[in-house]
Amino acid sequence: VPKVTLSMLQMLLLNAVVCGVEIVACAGFTYIPPMLLKAGYSEENMGFLLGMGPLLGFLFVPVIGRASDRCYSQFGRRRPFILCLALLLVCALYLIPFGEYLSH
């Protein structure tokens, strides 16, 4: 296996992506709990919902990664998965304000 060497700029850019993901996660875990409480979720349900994201990510990222590696779409290997999961995320975020109605 050939050893890959990255330049300092490439390493900084790679770490900037990870930093961006962490900032978004921090913002989510800061702003979503008050939204869930305002929408009528109990604290127990809120904790359950916030814990499900990392758990599902841990379980499904390898499965989705393997499926995308085997995908040969005209749009590329990863774009169909990114689009579908982004649409699913938008739908899930849209449902947050209706939490009180949906929980009954």
N, CA, C and O atoms as a MOPAC input file, in Angstrom:
PM7 MOZYME 1SCF
protein

 N      0.85200 1    -1.17300 1     0.00000 1
 C      0.00000 1     0.00000 1     0.00000 1
 C      0.89500 1     1.23300 1     0.00000 1
 O      1.71100 1     1.40700 1     0.90500 1
 N      0.74700 1     2.09300 1    -1.01400 1
 C      1.58600 1     3.29300 1    -1.06300 1
 C      1.20300 1     4.28100 1     0.03900 1
 O      0.02900 1     4.46300 1     0.36100 1
 N      2.22100 1     4.90300 1     0.59800 1
 C      1.99000 1     5.87600 1     1.66300 1
 C      1.59700 1     7.21600 1     1.04000 1
 O      2.27400 1     7.72000 1     0.14400 1
 N      0.49800 1     7.78100 1     1.52700 1
 C      0.01000 1     9.06200 1     1.02500 1
 C      0.51100 1    10.16100 1     1.95500 1
 O      0.32800 1    10.09100 1     3.17000 1
 N      1.13400 1    11.15600 1     1.38300 1
 C      1.57500 1    12.29900 1     2.18200 1
 C      0.73000 1    13.50900 1     1.79800 1
 O      0.52700 1    13.80500 1     0.62000 1
 N      0.25300 1    14.18700 1     2.80800 1
 C     -0.57500 1    15.37100 1     2.59900 1
 C      0.23100 1    16.61900 1     2.91900 1
 O      1.05500 1    16.62900 1     3.83300 1
 N     -0.01900 1    17.65600 1     2.15900 1
 C      0.62600 1    18.93600 1     2.45000 1
 C     -0.03800 1    19.56000 1     3.67700 1
 O     -1.10400 1    19.12500 1     4.11000 1
 N      0.59500 1    20.56200 1     4.21500 1
 C      0.04000 1    21.25300 1     5.38600 1
 C     -1.32100 1    21.85900 1     5.06000 1
 O     -2.23100 1    21.81600 1     5.88700 1
 N     -1.46600 1    22.42100 1     3.86400 1
 C     -2.74400 1    23.01000 1     3.46000 1
 C     -3.83000 1    21.94000 1     3.37200 1
 O     -4.95700 1    22.16900 1     3.81100 1
 N     -3.50500 1    20.78300 1     2.81400 1
 C     -4.48700 1    19.70300 1     2.71500 1
 C     -4.90900 1    19.22300 1     4.10100 1
 O     -6.08800 1    18.95500 1     4.32900 1
 N     -3.96300 1    19.11400 1     5.02200 1
 C     -4.31000 1    18.69500 1     6.38300 1
 C     -5.18200 1    19.73700 1     7.07300 1
 O     -6.12600 1    19.38600 1     7.78000 1
 N     -4.87000 1    21.01700 1     6.87400 1
 C     -5.69200 1    22.07500 1     7.46600 1
 C     -7.10600 1    22.05700 1     6.89700 1
 O     -8.07400 1    22.21400 1     7.64000 1
 N     -7.23200 1    21.86700 1     5.58900 1
 C     -8.55900 1    21.81400 1     4.96800 1
 C     -9.34500 1    20.60300 1     5.44900 1
 O    -10.54700 1    20.70000 1     5.70000 1
 N     -8.68000 1    19.47300 1     5.57800 1
 C     -9.34700 1    18.27300 1     6.07300 1
 C     -9.84600 1    18.48000 1     7.49900 1
 O    -10.96800 1    18.09800 1     7.83100 1
 N     -9.01400 1    19.08100 1     8.33300 1
 C     -9.42300 1    19.34700 1     9.70800 1
 C    -10.47200 1    20.44000 1     9.78800 1
 O    -11.26500 1    20.45500 1    10.72900 1
 N    -10.50100 1    21.35800 1     8.82700 1
 C    -11.53700 1    22.39000 1     8.80500 1
 C    -12.90500 1    21.76600 1     8.57500 1
 O    -13.90000 1    22.22500 1     9.13700 1
 N    -12.96300 1    20.72500 1     7.75500 1
 C    -14.23200 1    20.02900 1     7.52900 1
 C    -14.71500 1    19.38900 1     8.82800 1
 O    -15.88400 1    19.52100 1     9.19200 1
 N    -13.82700 1    18.70400 1     9.51500 1
 C    -14.19500 1    18.06700 1    10.78300 1
 C    -14.59700 1    19.12000 1    11.80500 1
 O    -15.55100 1    18.91800 1    12.55700 1
 N    -13.89000 1    20.23100 1    11.84200 1
 C    -14.22200 1    21.32500 1    12.75500 1
 C    -15.61800 1    21.86700 1    12.45200 1
 O    -16.39100 1    22.14300 1    13.36900 1
 N    -15.93900 1    22.01800 1    11.17300 1
 C    -17.27200 1    22.48100 1    10.78400 1
 C    -18.36200 1    21.53100 1    11.23200 1
 O    -19.41600 1    21.96500 1    11.69800 1
 N    -18.11900 1    20.24300 1    11.09400 1
 C    -19.10100 1    19.24700 1    11.54000 1
 C    -19.30700 1    19.35000 1    13.04400 1
 O    -20.44000 1    19.27900 1    13.51900 1
 N    -18.23700 1    19.51400 1    13.79000 1
 C    -18.35000 1    19.62600 1    15.24500 1
 C    -19.07800 1    20.90100 1    15.65900 1
 O    -19.85100 1    20.88000 1    16.61700 1
 N    -18.84800 1    21.99900 1    14.96500 1
 C    -19.54700 1    23.25000 1    15.27500 1
 C    -21.04000 1    23.10100 1    15.02000 1
 O    -21.85700 1    23.56500 1    15.81500 1
 N    -21.39900 1    22.45900 1    13.91900 1
 C    -22.81900 1    22.23400 1    13.62000 1
 C    -23.44300 1    21.32500 1    14.67300 1
 O    -24.57200 1    21.56300 1    15.10100 1
 N    -22.72400 1    20.28700 1    15.09500 1
 C    -23.24900 1    19.39800 1    16.13100 1
 C    -23.45200 1    20.15700 1    17.44300 1
 O    -24.46600 1    19.97300 1    18.11600 1
 N    -22.49800 1    21.00300 1    17.80500 1
 C    -22.64500 1    21.80500 1    19.03100 1
 C    -23.84600 1    22.73300 1    18.93900 1
 O    -24.60400 1    22.87700 1    19.89900 1
 N    -24.01500 1    23.35800 1    17.78900 1
 C    -25.17000 1    24.24000 1    17.61400 1
 C    -26.46300 1    23.44900 1    17.71700 1
 O    -27.43000 1    23.90800 1    18.32700 1
 N    -26.48300 1    22.27600 1    17.13000 1
 C    -27.68400 1    21.44800 1    17.20100 1
 C    -28.01700 1    21.04700 1    18.62300 1
 O    -29.17100 1    21.14000 1    19.04300 1
 N    -27.01100 1    20.59800 1    19.37300 1
 C    -27.27200 1    20.17600 1    20.74600 1
 C    -27.52300 1    21.35700 1    21.67500 1
 O    -27.95800 1    21.16400 1    22.81000 1
 N    -27.25800 1    22.56900 1    21.21600 1
 C    -27.56600 1    23.76200 1    22.00400 1
 C    -28.96700 1    24.28100 1    21.71500 1
 O    -29.69900 1    24.63400 1    22.64000 1
 N    -29.34500 1    24.33000 1    20.45000 1
 C    -30.60200 1    24.97700 1    20.07000 1
 C    -31.77800 1    24.02400 1    19.91200 1
 O    -32.92500 1    24.45400 1    20.03700 1
 N    -31.53900 1    22.76300 1    19.64600 1
 C    -32.65700 1    21.83600 1    19.44500 1
 C    -33.39200 1    21.50700 1    20.74800 1
 O    -34.62100 1    21.44600 1    20.71900 1
 N    -32.72100 1    21.28800 1    21.89800 1
 C    -33.48600 1    20.97600 1    23.11400 1
 C    -34.54400 1    22.01200 1    23.48400 1
 O    -35.66700 1    21.61600 1    23.79700 1
 N    -34.25300 1    23.32500 1    23.46700 1
 C    -35.33600 1    24.27000 1    23.76800 1
 C    -36.47800 1    24.20500 1    22.75500 1
 O    -37.64300 1    24.38100 1    23.11200 1
 N    -36.13700 1    23.95200 1    21.49000 1
 C    -37.18900 1    23.82600 1    20.47200 1
 C    -38.06700 1    22.61400 1    20.75400 1
 O    -39.28800 1    22.68000 1    20.61200 1
 N    -37.44500 1    21.50800 1    21.15400 1
 C    -38.21800 1    20.30500 1    21.45700 1
 C    -39.10400 1    20.51900 1    22.67500 1
 O    -40.26000 1    20.09600 1    22.68200 1
 N    -38.57200 1    21.17300 1    23.70600 1
 C    -39.38400 1    21.44900 1    24.89900 1
 C    -40.54100 1    22.37600 1    24.55900 1
 O    -41.66000 1    22.17000 1    25.02900 1
 N    -40.28300 1    23.38900 1    23.75000 1
 C    -41.33900 1    24.31700 1    23.34500 1
 C    -42.39800 1    23.61800 1    22.50200 1
 O    -43.57500 1    23.97500 1    22.55000 1
 N    -41.97600 1    22.61900 1    21.72900 1
 C    -42.91300 1    21.89100 1    20.87600 1
 C    -43.73300 1    20.87500 1    21.66000 1
 O    -44.63900 1    20.25400 1    21.10400 1
 N    -43.42600 1    20.69500 1    22.95000 1
 C    -44.25100 1    19.82400 1    23.77000 1
 C    -43.63400 1    18.48600 1    24.12300 1
 O    -44.30400 1    17.65300 1    24.73400 1
 N    -42.39700 1    18.25000 1    23.76700 1
 C    -41.74800 1    16.99600 1    24.13500 1
 C    -41.37200 1    17.03700 1    25.60800 1
 O    -40.98100 1    18.08400 1    26.12300 1
 N    -41.48800 1    15.90200 1    26.28600 1
 C    -41.03700 1    15.83200 1    27.67200 1
 C    -39.51100 1    15.74000 1    27.68600 1
 O    -38.88900 1    15.46600 1    26.65900 1
 N    -38.91700 1    15.97000 1    28.85100 1
 C    -37.45500 1    15.89600 1    28.94200 1
 C    -36.95200 1    14.48900 1    28.65800 1
 O    -35.88100 1    14.31900 1    28.07500 1
 N    -37.72000 1    13.47200 1    29.06700 1
 C    -37.31800 1    12.09100 1    28.79900 1
 C    -37.32300 1    11.81000 1    27.30100 1
 O    -36.38600 1    11.21500 1    26.76800 1
 N    -38.39100 1    12.24500 1    26.62500 1
 C    -38.45600 1    12.03900 1    25.17700 1
 C    -37.38700 1    12.84600 1    24.45600 1
 O    -36.82600 1    12.39200 1    23.45800 1
 N    -37.10600 1    14.03400 1    24.95700 1
 C    -36.08200 1    14.86500 1    24.34300 1
 C    -34.72200 1    14.17600 1    24.44200 1
 O    -33.97400 1    14.14100 1    23.46400 1
 N    -34.39900 1    13.63400 1    25.60000 1
 C    -33.14000 1    12.90800 1    25.75600 1
 C    -33.06500 1    11.69500 1    24.85400 1
 O    -32.02000 1    11.39800 1    24.27500 1
 N    -34.18200 1    10.99800 1    24.74000 1
 C    -34.24300 1     9.83400 1    23.85000 1
 C    -34.00100 1    10.25400 1    22.40700 1
 O    -33.21900 1     9.62400 1    21.69500 1
 N    -34.67300 1    11.32200 1    21.97800 1
 C    -34.51400 1    11.78500 1    20.59600 1
 C    -33.09400 1    12.26500 1    20.31000 1
 O    -32.54200 1    11.97200 1    19.24900 1
 N    -32.50200 1    12.99700 1    21.24800 1
 C    -31.14400 1    13.49000 1    21.03400 1
 C    -30.12100 1    12.35600 1    21.05900 1
 O    -29.07000 1    12.45900 1    20.42600 1
 N    -30.41400 1    11.29400 1    21.77100 1
 C    -29.51300 1    10.14200 1    21.79600 1
 C    -29.64900 1     9.24200 1    20.59100 1
 O    -28.71900 1     8.51200 1    20.24800 1
 N    -30.81000 1     9.28800 1    19.94100 1
 C    -31.02100 1     8.42300 1    18.77900 1
 C    -30.16200 1     8.82900 1    17.59000 1
 O    -29.74500 1     7.96500 1    16.81800 1
 N    -29.88800 1    10.10800 1    17.42200 1
 C    -29.08900 1    10.56500 1    16.28400 1
 C    -27.70300 1     9.94200 1    16.24700 1
 O    -27.33600 1     9.32300 1    15.24800 1
 N    -26.92200 1    10.09200 1    17.31700 1
 C    -25.59500 1     9.46600 1    17.30800 1
 C    -25.65400 1     7.93800 1    17.21600 1
 O    -24.81000 1     7.32400 1    16.56500 1
 N    -26.63700 1     7.33100 1    17.85900 1
 C    -26.75100 1     5.87200 1    17.79400 1
 C    -27.05900 1     5.40300 1    16.37900 1
 O    -26.42600 1     4.47400 1    15.87800 1
 N    -28.02900 1     6.04500 1    15.73600 1
 C    -28.35600 1     5.66800 1    14.36000 1
 C    -27.19500 1     5.96200 1    13.42000 1
 O    -26.94800 1     5.20400 1    12.48200 1
 N    -26.48300 1     7.05800 1    13.66500 1
 C    -25.30300 1     7.35100 1    12.85600 1
 C    -24.24900 1     6.27000 1    13.00400 1
 O    -23.64400 1     5.84700 1    12.01900 1
 N    -24.03000 1     5.82600 1    14.22100 1
 C    -23.05200 1     4.76600 1    14.47900 1
 C    -23.43300 1     3.48000 1    13.76000 1
 O    -22.56800 1     2.77100 1    13.24700 1
 N    -24.72300 1     3.18000 1    13.72300 1
 C    -25.17200 1     1.93000 1    13.10800 1
 C    -25.28100 1     2.01100 1    11.59400 1
 O    -24.93700 1     1.05400 1    10.90100 1
 N    -25.75600 1     3.14400 1    11.06500 1
 C    -26.08100 1     3.19800 1     9.64400 1
 C    -25.01000 1     3.81300 1     8.75500 1
 O    -25.04500 1     3.59500 1     7.54400 1
 N    -24.06800 1     4.56600 1     9.29300 1
 C    -23.02900 1     5.15700 1     8.43900 1
 C    -22.23900 1     4.08100 1     7.69600 1
 O    -22.00200 1     4.24300 1     6.49900 1
 N    -21.81800 1     2.99100 1     8.34300 1
 C    -21.11400 1     1.95400 1     7.56900 1
 C    -21.99800 1     1.30100 1     6.50600 1
 O    -21.52200 1     0.97800 1     5.41800 1
 N    -23.26800 1     1.10800 1     6.81400 1
 C    -24.18400 1     0.48700 1     5.84900 1
 C    -24.38700 1     1.40300 1     4.64400 1
 O    -24.31700 1     0.95700 1     3.49900 1
 N    -24.63700 1     2.67800 1     4.90700 1
 C    -24.84400 1     3.63500 1     3.81700 1
 C    -23.54800 1     3.83400 1     3.03200 1
 O    -23.58200 1     3.96300 1     1.80800 1
 N    -22.41700 1     3.85900 1     3.71800 1
 C    -21.13500 1     3.99000 1     3.03300 1
 C    -20.86500 1     2.82600 1     2.09600 1
 O    -20.39100 1     3.01600 1     0.97600 1
 N    -21.16500 1     1.63300 1     2.55300 1
 C    -20.96500 1     0.45300 1     1.69200 1
 C    -21.90200 1     0.49200 1     0.49400 1
 O    -21.49900 1     0.18300 1    -0.62700 1
 N    -23.15900 1     0.87400 1     0.73700 1
 C    -24.11900 1     0.95900 1    -0.37400 1
 C    -23.69700 1     2.02900 1    -1.37500 1
 O    -23.81900 1     1.82900 1    -2.58400 1
 N    -23.20500 1     3.15900 1    -0.88400 1
 C    -22.79900 1     4.21600 1    -1.81600 1
 C    -21.53500 1     3.82500 1    -2.58000 1
 O    -21.35500 1     4.24400 1    -3.72400 1
 N    -20.66900 1     3.04000 1    -1.97200 1
 C    -19.48000 1     2.57100 1    -2.68700 1
 C    -19.84300 1     1.63200 1    -3.83000 1
 O    -19.10500 1     1.52300 1    -4.80900 1
 N    -20.97800 1     0.95800 1    -3.70600 1
 C    -21.41200 1     0.02100 1    -4.74700 1
 C    -22.39500 1     0.64800 1    -5.73400 1
 O    -22.83300 1    -0.01300 1    -6.67500 1
 N    -22.74100 1     1.90600 1    -5.52600 1
 C    -23.71200 1     2.59400 1    -6.37800 1
 C    -23.01900 1     3.16600 1    -7.61000 1
 O    -21.96700 1     3.79600 1    -7.50900 1
 N    -23.61800 1     2.93900 1    -8.76200 1
 C    -23.08300 1     3.48900 1   -10.01300 1
 C    -24.18300 1     4.26300 1   -10.71500 1
 O    -24.64900 1     3.86800 1   -11.78400 1
 N    -24.59200 1     5.36400 1   -10.11200 1
 C    -25.63200 1     6.22200 1   -10.66200 1
 C    -25.01600 1     7.20600 1   -11.64900 1
 O    -23.81200 1     7.46100 1   -11.62200 1
 N    -25.85500 1     7.74900 1   -12.51300 1
 C    -25.36600 1     8.77400 1   -13.43700 1
 C    -24.97400 1    10.05100 1   -12.70400 1
 O    -24.25700 1    10.88900 1   -13.25200 1
 N    -25.44000 1    10.20100 1   -11.47000 1
 C    -25.11800 1    11.38000 1   -10.66600 1
 C    -23.88800 1    11.16200 1    -9.78900 1
 O    -23.49100 1    12.05900 1    -9.04600 1
 N    -23.29800 1    10.00800 1    -9.86900 1
 C    -22.12800 1     9.69300 1    -9.05700 1
 C    -22.46800 1     8.66400 1    -8.00100 1
 O    -23.59100 1     8.16500 1    -7.93300 1
 N    -21.49600 1     8.35800 1    -7.19200 1
 C    -21.68900 1     7.33200 1    -6.17400 1
 C    -22.34200 1     7.88100 1    -4.91200 1
 O    -23.18100 1     7.21000 1    -4.31100 1
 N    -21.98000 1     9.05700 1    -4.51400 1
 C    -22.43400 1     9.58500 1    -3.22700 1
 C    -23.57500 1    10.58700 1    -3.33700 1
 O    -24.36400 1    10.72500 1    -2.40200 1
 N    -23.67400 1    11.27900 1    -4.44500 1
 C    -24.69000 1    12.33000 1    -4.56800 1
 C    -26.11600 1    11.83200 1    -4.34500 1
 O    -26.87200 1    12.51900 1    -3.65800 1
 N    -26.53400 1    10.68100 1    -4.88200 1
 C    -27.90800 1    10.23600 1    -4.60500 1
 C    -28.17100 1    10.02300 1    -3.11600 1
 O    -29.25900 1    10.32600 1    -2.62600 1
 N    -27.18600 1     9.50700 1    -2.40300 1
 C    -27.35400 1     9.28000 1    -0.97200 1
 C    -27.38000 1    10.60200 1    -0.21400 1
 O    -28.16900 1    10.77100 1     0.71700 1
 N    -26.52900 1    11.52800 1    -0.60600 1
 C    -26.51700 1    12.84600 1     0.03700 1
 C    -27.85900 1    13.53600 1    -0.17200 1
 O    -28.41300 1    14.11200 1     0.76400 1
 N    -28.38100 1    13.48300 1    -1.38600 1
 C    -29.66200 1    14.12700 1    -1.68300 1
 C    -30.80600 1    13.48300 1    -0.90300 1
 O    -31.60600 1    14.18700 1    -0.28700 1
 N    -30.88900 1    12.16500 1    -0.92400 1
 C    -31.97700 1    11.47300 1    -0.21500 1
 C    -31.91700 1    11.72500 1     1.28900 1
 O    -32.94100 1    11.99900 1     1.91400 1
 N    -30.73500 1    11.63300 1     1.86300 1
 C    -30.61400 1    11.85000 1     3.30200 1
 C    -30.84100 1    13.31300 1     3.67500 1
 O    -31.36900 1    13.59600 1     4.75000 1
 N    -30.45500 1    14.23800 1     2.81300 1
 C    -30.72300 1    15.65700 1     3.07500 1
 C    -32.22400 1    15.93200 1     3.05000 1
 O    -32.73400 1    16.67300 1     3.89100 1
 N    -32.93200 1    15.33800 1     2.09000 1
 C    -34.39200 1    15.50300 1     2.03900 1
 C    -35.05700 1    14.89600 1     3.26800 1
 O    -35.99500 1    15.47500 1     3.81500 1
 N    -34.58200 1    13.74300 1     3.70200 1
 C    -35.11500 1    13.11100 1     4.90800 1
 C    -34.86400 1    13.99400 1     6.13000 1
 O    -35.73200 1    14.11900 1     6.99400 1
 N    -33.69600 1    14.59800 1     6.20400 1
 C    -33.37500 1    15.49200 1     7.31300 1
 C    -34.25600 1    16.73100 1     7.30700 1
 O    -34.72500 1    17.16000 1     8.36100 1
 N    -34.48700 1    17.30900 1     6.13900 1
 C    -35.35800 1    18.48300 1     6.03500 1
 C    -36.76800 1    18.13000 1     6.49900 1
 O    -37.39500 1    18.90700 1     7.22000 1
 N    -37.27000 1    16.97100 1     6.09600 1
 C    -38.60700 1    16.54000 1     6.53300 1
 C    -38.65400 1    16.35800 1     8.04700 1
 O    -39.62100 1    16.76800 1     8.68900 1
 N    -37.62300 1    15.75100 1     8.62100 1
 C    -37.58800 1    15.53900 1    10.06500 1
 C    -37.53100 1    16.86900 1    10.81500 1
 O    -38.21500 1    17.03800 1    11.82500 1
 N    -36.72900 1    17.80500 1    10.33400 1
 C    -36.64900 1    19.11300 1    10.98700 1
 C    -37.95300 1    19.88700 1    10.85200 1
 O    -38.32300 1    20.64800 1    11.74600 1
 N    -38.64400 1    19.69600 1     9.74700 1
 C    -39.93300 1    20.35500 1     9.54800 1
 C    -40.96000 1    19.85900 1    10.56400 1
 O    -41.85200 1    20.61700 1    10.94400 1
 N    -40.85900 1    18.61300 1    11.01100 1
 C    -41.83000 1    18.03700 1    11.94100 1
 C    -41.61700 1    18.46000 1    13.39400 1
 O    -42.50300 1    18.24800 1    14.22200 1
 N    -40.48000 1    19.04600 1    13.72300 1
 C    -40.20400 1    19.41200 1    15.11500 1
 C    -41.27800 1    20.31900 1    15.70700 1
 O    -41.71600 1    20.05400 1    16.82600 1
 N    -41.72900 1    21.37500 1    15.02500 1
 C    -42.75600 1    22.22900 1    15.63700 1
 C    -44.09200 1    21.52000 1    15.86900 1
 O    -44.91000 1    21.99300 1    16.65800 1
 N    -44.31800 1    20.41000 1    15.20200 1
 C    -45.56900 1    19.67900 1    15.35800 1
 C    -45.44900 1    18.54900 1    16.37300 1
 O    -46.28200 1    17.64300 1    16.40400 1
 N    -44.41100 1    18.60400 1    17.20100 1
 C    -44.14300 1    17.53700 1    18.15800 1
 C    -45.27300 1    17.29200 1    19.13200 1
 O    -45.60200 1    16.14300 1    19.42500 1
 N    -45.87100 1    18.35500 1    19.63700 1
 C    -46.95600 1    18.18300 1    20.60300 1
 C    -48.14000 1    17.48500 1    19.95100 1
 O    -48.74200 1    16.59200 1    20.54600 1
 N    -48.47100 1    17.88400 1    18.74600 1
 C    -49.58900 1    17.25900 1    18.02800 1
 C    -49.27700 1    15.80000 1    17.69800 1
 O    -50.14300 1    14.93600 1    17.83700 1
 N    -48.06400 1    15.52400 1    17.26700 1
 C    -47.69500 1    14.16700 1    16.86900 1
 C    -47.53600 1    13.22700 1    18.05500 1
 O    -47.65800 1    12.01200 1    17.89800 1
 N    -47.26600 1    13.76800 1    19.24400 1
 C    -47.04800 1    12.90500 1    20.40400 1
 C    -48.34400 1    12.40900 1    21.03200 1
 O    -48.31100 1    11.54900 1    21.91200 1
 N    -49.48300 1    12.93600 1    20.59400 1
 C    -50.76600 1    12.49700 1    21.17700 1
 C    -51.47400 1    11.52000 1    20.28900 1
 O    -52.56200 1    11.05400 1    20.62900 1

